[in-house]
Amino acid sequence: MSGSTSQLQVDGKTVDMAIKTGSIGPSVIDIAKLYAQTGMFTYDPGFTSTASCESQITYIDGDEGILLYRGYPIEQLAEHGDFLETCYLLLEGELPTAAQKADFDYRVTRHTMVHEQMARFFQGFRRDAHPMAVMVGSIGAMSAFYHDSTDISDPHQRMVASMRMIAKMPTLAAMAFKYTIGQPFVYPLNSLDYTSNFLRMCFAVPAEEYKVNPVLSRALDRIFILHADHEQNASTSTVRLAGSSGANPFACIAAGAACLWGPAHGGANEAALKMLEEIGSVENIPKYIAKAKDKNDPFRLMGFGHRVYKNYDPRAKIMQKTTHEVLNELGIKDDPLLDVAIELERIALSDSYFIEKKLYPNIDFYSGITLKAMGFPTSMFTALFALARTVGWIAQWKEMIEDPSQRIGRPRQLYTGAPQREYTPIGRR
Ligand code: SDX
């Protein structure tokens, strides 16, 4: 997309830089030639003002609280579609026809089993390993089992690797869960839809029939839609950077999962629930609000704040509605954690500190309550986030690989270390 130019005066020189304008959202100043023209780098740790790429997948308006997947509002996709429809949309750029959807569902369903030797791979982990440690290891290990889909220059192999990861992530996540609770792995069942299959692989036991609760399956499917993609967040940027070196797709997605695990990112849903449990009751909220505002206290309200959203995270609103749906379906009338969450949100949103800093609940604030009510242990929350975000990582990786202008990502630095100096022999130190 073209635009006008901007000028930079530096050391008496005037440097012209093109302004590129997208279809919606902020324009960008193309600084690619800045170093060649000025001998200087830009400086933006945390990339608060830096666009790393051009993309057509997801658009976020942080001030208005808008999230679009390929132009479609998240509210409409969550309301009317299912997760595999969102996967098709993110990968292909358009909503599928009925025939395309049926074919996509069929192909994903028939890739849900993992190589039987992967079960043995799991045996190497301690039973008390965190499911995300198991997920990062087993996703990476996929490149040791599926050599026939690691050549990134082959569009067919890219497609096969993509389908394999979308299809097998629920199986790996369920295996990680079962392994840590000492129960046998449950094979996927092709007669079930994607999310019902996942619930059954998590909660079925050989000793009895397992009946999927359709309300819970629909709720979890919607939660997956909410988590599917989110522009150039930390884990997606990790996947793009890993992919820019030509690393195989399984290794790139494993890198994304490792980054997602951090409590400031996808690990926040686990941290948010632990925070609600630590607060324990509505009476304790003021003490924790004060801690969150205290500059000398590292405590933060987990599930609050966002780099981009300076308004309510649109996903959090849908998440809150889903929480009530699930608790009602399960007959959970008064969940003390929900009471704490609702009161904490009410107090925080009326407190000048949070208002001035534009700190609102994000997607992680309510998800933990919902997932816990469904029977997932806190340690599984980020694994569920990784399951859903896999399609976003893959769509962004695919877009980068297919971009003719893509090059290996290699940022520079502002060096403030020791200037060159001579080696001192140890006897003279
Ligand atoms: C996800 O990027 C994405 O899109 C991520 C994600 C996705 O879908 O991929 O949306 C998923 O990761 C959601 C975010 C989950 N993380 C948390 O809930 C952890 C708690 N939130 C924060 O750590 C923080 O808000 C971040 C990490 C989310 C954003 O950090 P920023 O943009 O670097 O903001 P900041 O840390 O500079 O905070 C700005 C100010 C600071 O105060 P000052 O130094 O300006 O005085 O707000 C304060 C912070 O101290 N602040 C908080 C706070 N978050 C920020 N104070 C109390 N509690 C908080 N949660």
Residues whose N, C-alpha, C, O or C-beta is under 5 A from the ligand:
A	BS01	SDX	H230 N233 A234 P263 A264 H265 G266 A268 A292 R300 L301 M302 G303 F304 G305 H306 R307 K357 N362 D364
